[in-house]
Amino acid sequence: MIDLRTDTVTQPTAAMLAAMQTATQGDDSRDGDPTVIRLEALAAARTGKQAGLYMPSGTMTNLVAVLAHTQRAGEVLLERGAHMLNTELGGLAAVAGVFYKGIPGTRGAMDETALREAVRPMTRNNFGTALICMETTHNGAGGTVLPLAHMKMVHDLAQQHGIPVHTDGARLFNAAVALGVPAADIARHTDSVCFCVSKGLSAPVGSVLCGSSAFIERARPFRRMVGGNMRQAGSIAAAGIVALETMMDRLHEDHASAKKLAGGFHAIDASLIDPADVETNIVRVNVRASGRSAASWAEAFRAHDIAVSPADSGSLRFVTHRHIGNAEVDAAIGACREIWKNTTK
Ligand SMILES: Cc1ncc(COP(=O)(O)O)c(C=O)c1O
């Protein structure tokens, strides 16, 4: 089975498995495990922040960031297609106790005028805007990268109003590679940022929330509140360290595979995708012109031993990663050609 549903299916590397075997096994919740502390320091250094906080998932790092920034009051502004808004099951409201407003956007970037209009001060009858969130790369928009000028505009606006900014950087290093800049150049336009080591970087578990030392200290009890304190977490953190030290430099290969995939699909029919839309490792394919639903397309791919995810009723999402090379890309293009032919003949 060629698995193109997501980059979280990546398996740990041999170096990760070796590091996991020899990692310290301290009780991170009680004392702070030395390996976890090392991962958190490395994450902070990579993002140019003062401190990091390791957690089991990206969803949890986003939730803890909201809890720590908002103190359970006010409105969170974020792009309408944001993962935090659409895929994290309302944790913002259900757990963090804040309400939210989706801002219309283009390729994951919030419309500036709509954002400026949505920012509200605290008044006698209003909590005001508590937090602004960004997402890069933007999953729902197809792995798009927020331009640094956009991030700066959002951060400047937020600072003018005394509002903190959090960035969901689950695939922050894909964004950095696509922009050709260190991740810290992206993270300077946000007060806090999280990233996952468990996606294209191939580690088995975890995300790190980074920010100022004071912010991370405030986040710690919230991590415990949502069940994110881990005990012998050294083994999984050790794999995260290897991910940060060795796996970033190959992400451009995943981006090249995604481009190749898009080029192949475009050659089958131009309505499927414009390869220029592919910026990182996510490829969204529009199958509407075929008259067949995305779910049915995914089933047809399954018959070719290829797993893909319907993104909505009319589009499929392909995600490239370390286990997708030229042969897998060619197989996916070949399967698409056959399905297209059988569907439209
Ligand atoms: C942009 C984005 N944010 C957050 C997450 C959540 O990460 P996790 O699955 O580790 O909770 C994902 C997962 O795909 C994501 O794509």
PDBQT file of the ligand as one rigid body, heavy atoms in Angstrom, charges set to zero:
ROOT
HETATM    1  C1  LIG A 401      -1.917  22.485  10.665  1.00  0.00    +0.000 C 
HETATM    2  C2  LIG A 401      -2.109  21.434  11.704  1.00  0.00    +0.000 A 
HETATM    3  N1  LIG A 401      -2.199  21.801  12.973  1.00  0.00    +0.000 NA
HETATM    4  C3  LIG A 401      -2.348  20.908  13.954  1.00  0.00    +0.000 A 
HETATM    5  C4  LIG A 401      -2.400  19.561  13.676  1.00  0.00    +0.000 A 
HETATM    6  C5  LIG A 401      -2.658  18.599  14.806  1.00  0.00    +0.000 C 
HETATM    7  O1  LIG A 401      -1.605  17.743  15.061  1.00  0.00    +0.000 OA
HETATM    8  P1  LIG A 401      -1.862  16.376  15.850  1.00  0.00    +0.000 P 
HETATM    9  O2  LIG A 401      -2.452  15.439  14.879  1.00  0.00    +0.000 OA
HETATM   10  O3  LIG A 401      -0.513  15.985  16.336  1.00  0.00    +0.000 OA
HETATM   11  O4  LIG A 401      -2.794  16.678  16.982  1.00  0.00    +0.000 OA
HETATM   12  C6  LIG A 401      -2.315  19.121  12.359  1.00  0.00    +0.000 A 
HETATM   13  C7  LIG A 401      -2.385  17.686  12.022  1.00  0.00    +0.000 C 
HETATM   14  O5  LIG A 401      -2.419  17.292  10.900  1.00  0.00    +0.000 OA
HETATM   15  C8  LIG A 401      -2.148  20.094  11.345  1.00  0.00    +0.000 A 
HETATM   16  O6  LIG A 401      -2.072  19.743  10.055  1.00  0.00    +0.000 OA
ENDROOT
TORSDOF 0
